[in-house]
Amino acid sequence: MRDALRRAAPILATAALLLVAVGLLTPSVPLRAAAEGHDPLALGILGSAYFAGFVAGCLAAPPVIAGLGFRPAYGVLAAIAAALAAALLATGDEAAWLGLRAAGGFALAALYVAIEGALNAEAD
């Protein structure tokens, strides 16, 4: 039991950090968009783009992760998700945000799949 927990601890710790970061980012994006004067319809479309990317990530991630392995895929996807979050700060353009939010949803869904797969691989 202790050995399984020791193997899963790094995965759980990084998952906790990821969830905190996503929890901070999720309300920040619409608040910034509203502060920049984007209309409510654009805010709704931005939210929808995130979840469209999330669904696509759930469907497309398993074969990619199977080819790379859980840990390498997690590292690459975490770097992509961080870069996408940082890119949101670089622009206020609605079209750019649309693509960034969809790509961010894709990356986060793939990260969650990688985390779940890694935890299942470590389970006894």
N, CA, C and O atoms as a GROMACS GRO file, in nm:
protein
  496
    1MET      N    1   0.082  -0.119   0.000
    1MET     CA    2   0.000   0.000   0.000
    1MET      C    3   0.086   0.125   0.000
    1MET      O    4   0.064   0.217  -0.079
    2ARG      N    5   0.187   0.128   0.090
    2ARG     CA    6   0.275   0.245   0.098
    2ARG      C    7   0.354   0.264  -0.031
    2ARG      O    8   0.378   0.376  -0.075
    3ASP      N    9   0.394   0.153  -0.092
    3ASP     CA   10   0.471   0.162  -0.215
    3ASP      C   11   0.386   0.223  -0.327
    3ASP      O   12   0.434   0.305  -0.404
    4ALA      N   13   0.260   0.181  -0.335
    4ALA     CA   14   0.171   0.237  -0.438
    4ALA      C   15   0.146   0.385  -0.413
    4ALA      O   16   0.141   0.463  -0.508
    5LEU      N   17   0.131   0.424  -0.289
    5LEU     CA   18   0.111   0.566  -0.256
    5LEU      C   19   0.236   0.646  -0.288
    5LEU      O   20   0.227   0.760  -0.335
    6ARG      N   21   0.353   0.589  -0.260
    6ARG     CA   22   0.478   0.658  -0.291
    6ARG      C   23   0.494   0.680  -0.441
    6ARG      O   24   0.542   0.785  -0.484
    7ARG      N   25   0.454   0.582  -0.521
    7ARG     CA   26   0.462   0.596  -0.666
    7ARG      C   27   0.360   0.696  -0.719
    7ARG      O   28   0.387   0.765  -0.817
    8ALA      N   29   0.245   0.704  -0.656
    8ALA     CA   30   0.138   0.792  -0.704
    8ALA      C   31   0.150   0.935  -0.651
    8ALA      O   32   0.088   1.026  -0.705
    9ALA      N   33   0.228   0.956  -0.546
    9ALA     CA   34   0.237   1.088  -0.484
    9ALA      C   35   0.280   1.199  -0.580
    9ALA      O   36   0.218   1.305  -0.579
   10PRO      N   37   0.383   1.179  -0.665
   10PRO     CA   38   0.418   1.287  -0.758
   10PRO      C   39   0.306   1.319  -0.857
   10PRO      O   40   0.284   1.435  -0.893
   11ILE      N   41   0.238   1.217  -0.901
   11ILE     CA   42   0.127   1.237  -0.995
   11ILE      C   43   0.016   1.317  -0.927
   11ILE      O   44  -0.038   1.411  -0.986
   12LEU      N   45  -0.017   1.279  -0.804
   12LEU     CA   46  -0.123   1.349  -0.731
   12LEU      C   47  -0.083   1.493  -0.699
   12LEU      O   48  -0.167   1.583  -0.704
   13ALA      N   49   0.043   1.515  -0.667
   13ALA     CA   50   0.089   1.651  -0.636
   13ALA      C   51   0.082   1.741  -0.759
   13ALA      O   52   0.036   1.855  -0.750
   14THR      N   53   0.126   1.691  -0.874
   14THR     CA   54   0.119   1.774  -0.994
   14THR      C   55  -0.025   1.794  -1.038
   14THR      O   56  -0.059   1.900  -1.092
   15ALA      N   57  -0.109   1.694  -1.017
   15ALA     CA   58  -0.251   1.710  -1.048
   15ALA      C   59  -0.314   1.817  -0.961
   15ALA      O   60  -0.396   1.895  -1.009
   16ALA      N   61  -0.276   1.821  -0.834
   16ALA     CA   62  -0.330   1.924  -0.745
   16ALA      C   63  -0.287   2.064  -0.790
   16ALA      O   64  -0.368   2.156  -0.791
   17LEU      N   65  -0.160   2.078  -0.828
   17LEU     CA   66  -0.112   2.208  -0.878
   17LEU      C   67  -0.185   2.247  -1.006
   17LEU      O   68  -0.220   2.363  -1.026
   18LEU      N   69  -0.206   2.150  -1.094
   18LEU     CA   70  -0.278   2.177  -1.218
   18LEU      C   71  -0.420   2.224  -1.190
   18LEU      O   72  -0.468   2.319  -1.252
   19LEU      N   73  -0.487   2.159  -1.098
   19LEU     CA   74  -0.625   2.196  -1.066
   19LEU      C   75  -0.633   2.335  -1.003
   19LEU      O   76  -0.728   2.409  -1.029
   20VAL      N   77  -0.535   2.371  -0.921
   20VAL     CA   78  -0.532   2.506  -0.864
   20VAL      C   79  -0.511   2.609  -0.974
   20VAL      O   80  -0.579   2.712  -0.977
   21ALA      N   81  -0.419   2.582  -1.066
   21ALA     CA   82  -0.393   2.675  -1.176
   21ALA      C   83  -0.516   2.692  -1.265
   21ALA      O   84  -0.549   2.804  -1.304
   22VAL      N   85  -0.581   2.583  -1.298
   22VAL     CA   86  -0.702   2.591  -1.380
   22VAL      C   87  -0.813   2.664  -1.306
   22VAL      O   88  -0.889   2.740  -1.365
   23GLY      N   89  -0.822   2.640  -1.176
   23GLY     CA   90  -0.921   2.710  -1.095
   23GLY      C   91  -0.899   2.860  -1.090
   23GLY      O   92  -0.995   2.936  -1.081
   24LEU      N   93  -0.774   2.903  -1.097
   24LEU     CA   94  -0.744   3.046  -1.100
   24LEU      C   95  -0.764   3.105  -1.240
   24LEU      O   96  -0.809   3.218  -1.254
   25LEU      N   97  -0.731   3.026  -1.342
   25LEU     CA   98  -0.742   3.077  -1.480
   25LEU      C   99  -0.885   3.085  -1.528
   25LEU      O  100  -0.922   3.179  -1.599
   26THR      N  101  -0.967   2.988  -1.492
   26THR     CA  102  -1.103   2.980  -1.546
   26THR      C  103  -1.185   3.106  -1.522
   26THR      O  104  -1.247   3.155  -1.617
   27PRO      N  105  -1.191   3.162  -1.402
   27PRO     CA  106  -1.267   3.286  -1.387
   27PRO      C  107  -1.193   3.410  -1.437
   27PRO      O  108  -1.255   3.512  -1.466
   28SER      N  109  -1.061   3.402  -1.446
   28SER     CA  110  -0.982   3.518  -1.488
   28SER      C  111  -1.004   3.554  -1.634
   28SER      O  112  -1.005   3.672  -1.669
   29VAL      N  113  -1.022   3.455  -1.720
   29VAL     CA  114  -1.036   3.480  -1.863
   29VAL      C  115  -1.162   3.561  -1.893
   29VAL      O  116  -1.151   3.664  -1.959
   30PRO      N  117  -1.280   3.519  -1.849
   30PRO     CA  118  -1.397   3.602  -1.879
   30PRO      C  119  -1.395   3.738  -1.810
   30PRO      O  120  -1.448   3.835  -1.864
   31LEU      N  121  -1.334   3.746  -1.692
   31LEU     CA  122  -1.324   3.875  -1.624
   31LEU      C  123  -1.237   3.972  -1.704
   31LEU      O  124  -1.270   4.089  -1.717
   32ARG      N  125  -1.125   3.921  -1.757
   32ARG     CA  126  -1.040   4.008  -1.839
   32ARG      C  127  -1.110   4.045  -1.968
   32ARG      O  128  -1.102   4.159  -2.013
   33ALA      N  129  -1.178   3.949  -2.030
   33ALA     CA  130  -1.248   3.978  -2.155
   33ALA      C  131  -1.356   4.084  -2.131
   33ALA      O  132  -1.373   4.173  -2.214
   34ALA      N  133  -1.427   4.074  -2.021
   34ALA     CA  134  -1.529   4.174  -1.990
   34ALA      C  135  -1.465   4.310  -1.963
   34ALA      O  136  -1.519   4.413  -2.003
   35ALA      N  137  -1.351   4.310  -1.894
   35ALA     CA  138  -1.281   4.436  -1.866
   35ALA      C  139  -1.231   4.502  -1.994
   35ALA      O  140  -1.220   4.624  -2.001
   36GLU      N  141  -1.199   4.422  -2.094
   36GLU     CA  142  -1.153   4.476  -2.222
   36GLU      C  143  -1.269   4.517  -2.311
   36GLU      O  144  -1.247   4.569  -2.421
   37GLY      N  145  -1.391   4.496  -2.267
   37GLY     CA  146  -1.507   4.543  -2.341
   37GLY      C  147  -1.566   4.446  -2.442
   37GLY      O  148  -1.643   4.487  -2.528
   38HIS      N  149  -1.530   4.319  -2.432
   38HIS     CA  150  -1.590   4.222  -2.523
   38HIS      C  151  -1.737   4.202  -2.486
   38HIS      O  152  -1.773   4.204  -2.368
   39ASP      N  153  -1.820   4.184  -2.586
   39ASP     CA  154  -1.964   4.172  -2.558
   39ASP      C  155  -1.996   4.035  -2.497
   39ASP      O  156  -1.916   3.942  -2.509
   40PRO      N  157  -2.111   4.023  -2.433
   40PRO     CA  158  -2.149   3.897  -2.367
   40PRO      C  159  -2.155   3.778  -2.462
   40PRO      O  160  -2.124   3.666  -2.421
   41LEU      N  161  -2.195   3.799  -2.586
   41LEU     CA  162  -2.198   3.688  -2.682
   41LEU      C  163  -2.057   3.633  -2.704
   41LEU      O  164  -2.038   3.511  -2.711
   42ALA      N  165  -1.959   3.722  -2.714
   42ALA     CA  166  -1.820   3.678  -2.732
   42ALA      C  167  -1.773   3.598  -2.610
   42ALA      O  168  -1.701   3.500  -2.625
   43LEU      N  169  -1.815   3.640  -2.492
   43LEU     CA  170  -1.779   3.566  -2.371
   43LEU      C  171  -1.837   3.424  -2.375
   43LEU      O  172  -1.769   3.328  -2.338
   44GLY      N  173  -1.960   3.413  -2.418
   44GLY     CA  174  -2.022   3.280  -2.429
   44GLY      C  175  -1.954   3.193  -2.532
   44GLY      O  176  -1.936   3.073  -2.511
   45ILE      N  177  -1.915   3.254  -2.643
   45ILE     CA  178  -1.845   3.178  -2.747
   45ILE      C  179  -1.708   3.133  -2.698
   45ILE      O  180  -1.664   3.022  -2.729
   46LEU      N  181  -1.639   3.219  -2.621
   46LEU     CA  182  -1.510   3.180  -2.565
   46LEU      C  183  -1.524   3.060  -2.471
   46LEU      O  184  -1.443   2.968  -2.474
   47GLY      N  185  -1.628   3.063  -2.389
   47GLY     CA  186  -1.653   2.949  -2.300
   47GLY      C  187  -1.685   2.823  -2.378
   47GLY      O  188  -1.640   2.714  -2.343
   48SER      N  189  -1.762   2.837  -2.484
   48SER     CA  190  -1.796   2.721  -2.567
   48SER      C  191  -1.675   2.666  -2.640
   48SER      O  192  -1.661   2.545  -2.657
   49ALA      N  193  -1.585   2.755  -2.682
   49ALA     CA  194  -1.464   2.710  -2.751
   49ALA      C  195  -1.378   2.625  -2.658
   49ALA      O  196  -1.322   2.524  -2.700
   50TYR      N  197  -1.369   2.665  -2.533
   50TYR     CA  198  -1.293   2.587  -2.436
   50TYR      C  199  -1.349   2.445  -2.425
   50TYR      O  200  -1.275   2.348  -2.430
   51PHE      N  201  -1.481   2.435  -2.412
   51PHE     CA  202  -1.540   2.303  -2.393
   51PHE      C  203  -1.543   2.222  -2.522
   51PHE      O  204  -1.541   2.099  -2.517
   52ALA      N  205  -1.548   2.287  -2.637
   52ALA     CA  206  -1.535   2.214  -2.764
   52ALA      C  207  -1.395   2.154  -2.774
   52ALA      O  208  -1.379   2.039  -2.815
   53GLY      N  209  -1.294   2.232  -2.736
   53GLY     CA  210  -1.158   2.179  -2.733
   53GLY      C  211  -1.142   2.068  -2.630
   53GLY      O  212  -1.068   1.972  -2.653
   54PHE      N  213  -1.212   2.082  -2.518
   54PHE     CA  214  -1.206   1.980  -2.414
   54PHE      C  215  -1.261   1.846  -2.465
   54PHE      O  216  -1.202   1.741  -2.442
   55VAL      N  217  -1.374   1.852  -2.534
   55VAL     CA  218  -1.433   1.728  -2.590
   55VAL      C  219  -1.338   1.667  -2.693
   55VAL      O  220  -1.317   1.546  -2.694
   56ALA      N  221  -1.283   1.751  -2.779
   56ALA     CA  222  -1.189   1.700  -2.880
   56ALA      C  223  -1.067   1.638  -2.813
   56ALA      O  224  -1.016   1.536  -2.859
   57GLY      N  225  -1.020   1.698  -2.705
   57GLY     CA  226  -0.906   1.643  -2.632
   57GLY      C  227  -0.936   1.508  -2.570
   57GLY      O  228  -0.851   1.419  -2.569
   58CYS      N  229  -1.056   1.493  -2.518
   58CYS     CA  230  -1.096   1.364  -2.460
   58CYS      C  231  -1.096   1.253  -2.566
   58CYS      O  232  -1.059   1.139  -2.538
   59LEU      N  233  -1.136   1.289  -2.685
   59LEU     CA  234  -1.145   1.189  -2.791
   59LEU      C  235  -1.011   1.161  -2.858
   59LEU      O  236  -0.983   1.047  -2.895
   60ALA      N  237  -0.928   1.262  -2.872
   60ALA     CA  238  -0.803   1.246  -2.947
   60ALA      C  239  -0.684   1.208  -2.860
   60ALA      O  240  -0.585   1.156  -2.911
   61ALA      N  241  -0.690   1.233  -2.731
   61ALA     CA  242  -0.573   1.214  -2.644
   61ALA      C  243  -0.530   1.069  -2.625
   61ALA      O  244  -0.410   1.042  -2.628
   62PRO      N  245  -0.620   0.974  -2.605
   62PRO     CA  246  -0.574   0.838  -2.571
   62PRO      C  247  -0.473   0.777  -2.669
   62PRO      O  248  -0.373   0.721  -2.625
   63PRO      N  249  -0.495   0.785  -2.802
   63PRO     CA  250  -0.392   0.726  -2.889
   63PRO      C  251  -0.259   0.800  -2.885
   63PRO      O  252  -0.153   0.738  -2.897
   64VAL      N  253  -0.263   0.930  -2.867
   64VAL     CA  254  -0.139   1.008  -2.859
   64VAL      C  255  -0.062   0.970  -2.733
   64VAL      O  256   0.059   0.949  -2.737
   65ILE      N  257  -0.133   0.962  -2.622
   65ILE     CA  258  -0.070   0.928  -2.494
   65ILE      C  259  -0.018   0.785  -2.497
   65ILE      O  260   0.088   0.756  -2.442
   66ALA      N  261  -0.091   0.696  -2.560
   66ALA     CA  262  -0.046   0.556  -2.570
   66ALA      C  263   0.084   0.548  -2.649
   66ALA      O  264   0.170   0.465  -2.618
   67GLY      N  265   0.100   0.633  -2.748
   67GLY     CA  266   0.223   0.633  -2.827
   67GLY      C  267   0.342   0.692  -2.754
   67GLY      O  268   0.455   0.646  -2.771
   68LEU      N  269   0.319   0.793  -2.673
   68LEU     CA  270   0.428   0.861  -2.602
   68LEU      C  271   0.459   0.802  -2.465
   68LEU      O  272   0.574   0.799  -2.422
   69GLY      N  273   0.357   0.754  -2.398
   69GLY     CA  274   0.369   0.714  -2.258
   69GLY      C  275   0.309   0.824  -2.172
   69GLY      O  276   0.301   0.939  -2.214
   70PHE      N  277   0.268   0.789  -2.050
   70PHE     CA  278   0.197   0.883  -1.965
   70PHE      C  279   0.283   1.001  -1.922
   70PHE      O  280   0.242   1.116  -1.936
   71ARG      N  281   0.399   0.974  -1.871
   71ARG     CA  282   0.482   1.082  -1.816
   71ARG      C  283   0.536   1.177  -1.923
   71ARG      O  284   0.529   1.298  -1.904
   72PRO      N  285   0.590   1.127  -2.034
   72PRO     CA  286   0.634   1.221  -2.137
   72PRO      C  287   0.517   1.303  -2.194
   72PRO      O  288   0.531   1.422  -2.221
   73ALA      N  289   0.403   1.238  -2.213
   73ALA     CA  290   0.287   1.310  -2.264
   73ALA      C  291   0.242   1.416  -2.165
   73ALA      O  292   0.205   1.526  -2.205
   74TYR      N  293   0.246   1.385  -2.037
   74TYR     CA  294   0.208   1.483  -1.935
   74TYR      C  295   0.300   1.604  -1.940
   74TYR      O  296   0.254   1.718  -1.934
   75GLY      N  297   0.429   1.580  -1.950
   75GLY     CA  298   0.525   1.690  -1.956
   75GLY      C  299   0.503   1.780  -2.075
   75GLY      O  300   0.503   1.903  -2.062
   76VAL      N  301   0.485   1.720  -2.191
   76VAL     CA  302   0.462   1.799  -2.313
   76VAL      C  303   0.330   1.875  -2.304
   76VAL      O  304   0.325   1.994  -2.336
   77LEU      N  305   0.226   1.808  -2.261
   77LEU     CA  306   0.094   1.873  -2.253
   77LEU      C  307   0.091   1.983  -2.148
   77LEU      O  308   0.026   2.086  -2.169
   78ALA      N  309   0.161   1.965  -2.037
   78ALA     CA  310   0.166   2.069  -1.934
   78ALA      C  311   0.239   2.192  -1.987
   78ALA      O  312   0.198   2.305  -1.960
   79ALA      N  313   0.346   2.172  -2.063
   79ALA     CA  314   0.418   2.284  -2.122
   79ALA      C  315   0.331   2.357  -2.224
   79ALA      O  316   0.331   2.480  -2.228
   80ILE      N  317   0.257   2.283  -2.303
   80ILE     CA  318   0.167   2.344  -2.402
   80ILE      C  319   0.057   2.423  -2.331
   80ILE      O  320   0.027   2.536  -2.370
   81ALA      N  321  -0.003   2.365  -2.228
   81ALA     CA  322  -0.110   2.434  -2.155
   81ALA      C  323  -0.058   2.562  -2.090
   81ALA      O  324  -0.127   2.663  -2.090
   82ALA      N  325   0.062   2.558  -2.034
   82ALA     CA  326   0.121   2.677  -1.973
   82ALA      C  327   0.148   2.785  -2.077
   82ALA      O  328   0.122   2.903  -2.054
   83ALA      N  329   0.199   2.744  -2.193
   83ALA     CA  330   0.225   2.840  -2.300
   83ALA      C  331   0.096   2.903  -2.352
   83ALA      O  332   0.092   3.022  -2.383
   84LEU      N  333  -0.008   2.823  -2.361
   84LEU     CA  334  -0.137   2.876  -2.407
   84LEU      C  335  -0.194   2.975  -2.306
   84LEU      O  336  -0.250   3.078  -2.345
   85ALA      N  337  -0.182   2.946  -2.179
   85ALA     CA  338  -0.230   3.038  -2.075
   85ALA      C  339  -0.152   3.168  -2.080
   85ALA      O  340  -0.210   3.276  -2.066
   86ALA      N  341  -0.021   3.159  -2.100
   86ALA     CA  342   0.061   3.280  -2.109
   86ALA      C  343   0.028   3.359  -2.235
   86ALA      O  344   0.032   3.483  -2.234
   87ALA      N  345  -0.005   3.290  -2.343
   87ALA     CA  346  -0.038   3.358  -2.468
   87ALA      C  347  -0.167   3.439  -2.455
   87ALA      O  348  -0.185   3.538  -2.527
   88LEU      N  349  -0.255   3.399  -2.365
   88LEU     CA  350  -0.377   3.477  -2.343
   88LEU      C  351  -0.344   3.618  -2.295
   88LEU      O  352  -0.417   3.713  -2.323
   89LEU      N  353  -0.234   3.631  -2.223
   89LEU     CA  354  -0.192   3.762  -2.173
   89LEU      C  355  -0.136   3.850  -2.284
   89LEU      O  356  -0.137   3.973  -2.273
   90ALA      N  357  -0.087   3.788  -2.390
   90ALA     CA  358  -0.019   3.863  -2.495
   90ALA      C  359  -0.114   3.931  -2.592
   90ALA      O  360  -0.073   4.021  -2.665
   91THR      N  361  -0.237   3.892  -2.594
   91THR     CA  362  -0.331   3.948  -2.691
   91THR      C  363  -0.467   3.970  -2.626
   91THR      O  364  -0.502   3.905  -2.528
   92GLY      N  365  -0.542   4.061  -2.682
   92GLY     CA  366  -0.679   4.083  -2.638
   92GLY      C  367  -0.777   4.058  -2.752
   92GLY      O  368  -0.897   4.083  -2.738
   93ASP      N  369  -0.725   4.009  -2.864
   93ASP     CA  370  -0.806   3.984  -2.983
   93ASP      C  371  -0.900   3.866  -2.961
   93ASP      O  372  -0.858   3.760  -2.916
   94GLU      N  373  -1.027   3.885  -2.993
   94GLU     CA  374  -1.127   3.780  -2.970
   94GLU      C  375  -1.098   3.656  -3.053
   94GLU      O  376  -1.114   3.544  -3.003
   95ALA      N  377  -1.055   3.672  -3.177
   95ALA     CA  378  -1.028   3.556  -3.262
   95ALA      C  379  -0.910   3.475  -3.208
   95ALA      O  380  -0.913   3.352  -3.209
   96ALA      N  381  -0.807   3.545  -3.162
   96ALA     CA  382  -0.692   3.474  -3.104
   96ALA      C  383  -0.734   3.402  -2.976
   96ALA      O  384  -0.694   3.287  -2.954
   97TRP      N  385  -0.814   3.469  -2.893
   97TRP     CA  386  -0.859   3.406  -2.770
   97TRP      C  387  -0.943   3.282  -2.799
   97TRP      O  388  -0.936   3.183  -2.726
   98LEU      N  389  -1.022   3.287  -2.905
   98LEU     CA  390  -1.105   3.173  -2.942
   98LEU      C  391  -1.018   3.050  -2.967
   98LEU      O  392  -1.044   2.943  -2.913
   99GLY      N  393  -0.914   3.067  -3.048
   99GLY     CA  394  -0.824   2.956  -3.076
   99GLY      C  395  -0.745   2.912  -2.953
   99GLY      O  396  -0.726   2.792  -2.931
  100LEU      N  397  -0.700   3.010  -2.874
  100LEU     CA  398  -0.624   2.976  -2.754
  100LEU      C  399  -0.710   2.902  -2.652
  100LEU      O  400  -0.662   2.808  -2.588
  101ARG      N  401  -0.834   2.943  -2.637
  101ARG     CA  402  -0.922   2.875  -2.542
  101ARG      C  403  -0.955   2.732  -2.589
  101ARG      O  404  -0.959   2.640  -2.508
  102ALA      N  405  -0.978   2.715  -2.719
  102ALA     CA  406  -1.006   2.580  -2.771
  102ALA      C  407  -0.883   2.491  -2.754
  102ALA      O  408  -0.895   2.376  -2.712
  103ALA      N  409  -0.766   2.543  -2.786
  103ALA     CA  410  -0.643   2.465  -2.771
  103ALA      C  411  -0.615   2.436  -2.622
  103ALA      O  412  -0.567   2.328  -2.588
  104GLY      N  413  -0.646   2.533  -2.536
  104GLY     CA  414  -0.628   2.510  -2.393
  104GLY      C  415  -0.720   2.402  -2.340
  104GLY      O  416  -0.680   2.320  -2.259
  105GLY      N  417  -0.845   2.402  -2.386
  105GLY     CA  418  -0.938   2.295  -2.347
  105GLY      C  419  -0.888   2.159  -2.393
  105GLY      O  420  -0.898   2.061  -2.319
  106PHE      N  421  -0.835   2.154  -2.515
  106PHE     CA  422  -0.780   2.029  -2.568
  106PHE      C  423  -0.664   1.981  -2.480
  106PHE      O  424  -0.660   1.865  -2.441
  107ALA      N  425  -0.571   2.072  -2.451
  107ALA     CA  426  -0.454   2.034  -2.372
  107ALA      C  427  -0.492   1.989  -2.232
  107ALA      O  428  -0.437   1.892  -2.181
  108LEU      N  429  -0.586   2.059  -2.169
  108LEU     CA  430  -0.625   2.020  -2.033
  108LEU      C  431  -0.698   1.886  -2.030
  108LEU      O  432  -0.677   1.806  -1.940
  109ALA      N  433  -0.783   1.862  -2.128
  109ALA     CA  434  -0.849   1.731  -2.133
  109ALA      C  435  -0.746   1.621  -2.150
  109ALA      O  436  -0.754   1.517  -2.085
  110ALA      N  437  -0.649   1.644  -2.238
  110ALA     CA  438  -0.544   1.544  -2.260
  110ALA      C  439  -0.461   1.526  -2.133
  110ALA      O  440  -0.419   1.414  -2.102
  111LEU      N  441  -0.437   1.634  -2.059
  111LEU     CA  442  -0.365   1.622  -1.931
  111LEU      C  443  -0.443   1.537  -1.832
  111LEU      O  444  -0.385   1.452  -1.764
  112TYR      N  445  -0.571   1.558  -1.824
  112TYR     CA  446  -0.653   1.478  -1.731
  112TYR      C  447  -0.652   1.331  -1.770
  112TYR      O  448  -0.649   1.244  -1.684
  113VAL      N  449  -0.654   1.304  -1.900
  113VAL     CA  450  -0.646   1.165  -1.947
  113VAL      C  451  -0.511   1.105  -1.909
  113VAL      O  452  -0.504   0.990  -1.865
  114ALA      N  453  -0.404   1.182  -1.926
  114ALA     CA  454  -0.271   1.133  -1.890
  114ALA      C  455  -0.259   1.106  -1.740
  114ALA      O  456  -0.201   1.006  -1.699
  115ILE      N  457  -0.315   1.195  -1.660
  115ILE     CA  458  -0.312   1.176  -1.515
  115ILE      C  459  -0.388   1.050  -1.476
  115ILE      O  460  -0.338   0.968  -1.399
  116GLU      N  461  -0.506   1.035  -1.530
  116GLU     CA  462  -0.586   0.917  -1.497
  116GLU      C  463  -0.515   0.788  -1.541
  116GLU      O  464  -0.514   0.690  -1.467
  117GLY      N  465  -0.458   0.790  -1.660
  117GLY     CA  466  -0.386   0.673  -1.708
  117GLY      C  467  -0.265   0.640  -1.622
  117GLY      O  468  -0.238   0.523  -1.593
  118ALA      N  469  -0.191   0.744  -1.583
  118ALA     CA  470  -0.073   0.721  -1.498
  118ALA      C  471  -0.114   0.665  -1.363
  118ALA      O  472  -0.048   0.574  -1.311
  119LEU      N  473  -0.222   0.718  -1.305
  119LEU     CA  474  -0.268   0.665  -1.177
  119LEU      C  475  -0.317   0.521  -1.190
  119LEU      O  476  -0.290   0.438  -1.102
  120ASN      N  477  -0.386   0.490  -1.297
  120ASN     CA  478  -0.432   0.353  -1.318
  120ASN      C  479  -0.312   0.258  -1.339
  120ASN      O  480  -0.316   0.142  -1.297
  121ALA      N  481  -0.208   0.308  -1.404
  121ALA     CA  482  -0.089   0.224  -1.425
  121ALA      C  483  -0.016   0.196  -1.294
  121ALA      O  484   0.046   0.091  -1.278
  122GLU      N  485  -0.024   0.290  -1.200
  122GLU     CA  486   0.045   0.272  -1.071
  122GLU      C  487  -0.039   0.194  -0.970
  122GLU      O  488   0.014   0.149  -0.868
  123ALA      N  489  -0.166   0.177  -0.995
  123ALA     CA  490  -0.254   0.108  -0.900
  123ALA      C  491  -0.221  -0.041  -0.896
  123ALA      O  492  -0.183  -0.101  -0.997
  124ASP      N  493  -0.237  -0.098  -0.779
  124ASP     CA  494  -0.215  -0.242  -0.764
  124ASP      C  495  -0.336  -0.320  -0.812
  124ASP      O  496  -0.336  -0.443  -0.806
   0.00000   0.00000   0.00000
